[in-house]
Amino acid sequence: MGLKTYFKESYTELVHKVTWPTWSELQNSAVLVMVATLIIALIVALMDFSFSNLMEFVYGLLY
């Protein structure tokens, strides 16, 4: 199988066999990703804040 055949078959598959999402499906997916990212960022920030305060408390006991 040559390189030309590979690209021709790849193009044919992308154009005729792949089901592309609609614009509204893309928007819904983008909103879902943004919300999930925000939630994960808030969880990480809360963990960082908590661990920082815990370490300050522990070091305060030692010194």
DOPANU-626850 format. One record per residue (C-alpha): residue number from 1; residue in one letter; chain; x negated, y, z. Coordinates in steps of 0.05 Angstrom, whole numbers, plus 32768, in hexadecimal, padded with zeros to 4 digits. Each point is the difference from the previous one (the first is absolute). Example, Ala and Ser with C-alpha at 12.3 -4.5 7.8 and 13.67 -1.06 7.14 Angstrom:
2
PT    i  aa  ch     X     Y     Z
PT    1   a   A  7F0A  7FA6  809C
PT    2   s   A  7FE5  8045  7FF3
This chain:
63
PT    i  aa  ch     X     Y     Z
PT    1   m   A  8000  8000  8000
PT    2   g   A  7FE1  8041  7FEA
PT    3   l   A  8001  8044  8021
PT    4   k   A  8030  801B  7FCB
PT    5   t   A  8032  7FC8  800E
PT    6   y   A  7FFB  800D  804B
PT    7   f   A  8011  804A  7FF9
PT    8   k   A  8038  7FF1  7FCE
PT    9   e   A  8020  7FCD  802E
PT   10   s   A  7FF7  802D  803D
PT   11   y   A  8022  8039  7FDC
PT   12   t   A  8039  7FD4  7FE9
PT   13   e   A  800B  7FE6  8046
PT   14   l   A  7FFF  8046  801F
PT   15   v   A  8031  801B  7FCD
PT   16   h   A  8031  7FC6  7FFA
PT   17   k   A  7FFB  7FD4  803E
PT   18   v   A  7FF1  802D  803B
PT   19   t   A  803C  801C  8025
PT   20   w   A  7FF0  8048  8011
PT   21   p   A  8023  8021  803B
PT   22   t   A  8032  8038  7FF5
PT   23   w   A  7FF3  8047  8016
PT   24   s   A  802E  7FF9  803C
PT   25   e   A  7FDD  7FBF  8015
PT   26   l   A  7FBD  8024  7FFC
PT   27   q   A  801A  8039  802B
PT   28   n   A  801B  7FD0  8034
PT   29   s   A  7FBE  7FDB  8003
PT   30   a   A  7FD9  8041  8006
PT   31   v   A  802D  8017  803A
PT   32   l   A  7FF8  7FBC  8022
PT   33   v   A  7FB4  8004  7FFA
PT   34   m   A  7FFE  8047  801B
PT   35   v   A  802C  7FEE  803C
PT   36   a   A  7FD8  7FC2  800F
PT   37   t   A  7FBF  8027  7FFB
PT   38   l   A  801A  8036  802F
PT   39   i   A  8017  7FCC  8033
PT   40   i   A  7FBC  7FDC  7FFE
PT   41   a   A  7FDB  8042  8006
PT   42   l   A  8029  8013  803D
PT   43   i   A  7FF4  7FBC  8020
PT   44   v   A  7FB4  8007  7FF5
PT   45   a   A  8001  8047  801B
PT   46   l   A  8025  7FE9  803E
PT   47   m   A  7FCF  7FC7  800B
PT   48   d   A  7FC5  8030  7FF7
PT   49   f   A  801E  8032  8031
PT   50   s   A  800F  7FCA  8033
PT   51   f   A  7FBC  7FE0  7FFB
PT   52   s   A  7FDE  8044  8006
PT   53   n   A  8026  8010  803F
PT   54   l   A  7FF2  7FBB  801D
PT   55   m   A  7FB6  8007  7FF3
PT   56   e   A  7FFF  8046  801F
PT   57   f   A  8023  7FE3  803E
PT   58   v   A  7FCF  7FC6  8005
PT   59   y   A  7FC3  802C  7FF7
PT   60   g   A  801D  8030  8033
PT   61   l   A  8002  7FC8  8033
PT   62   l   A  7FB8  7FEC  7FF3
PT   63   y   A  7FE0  8045  8000
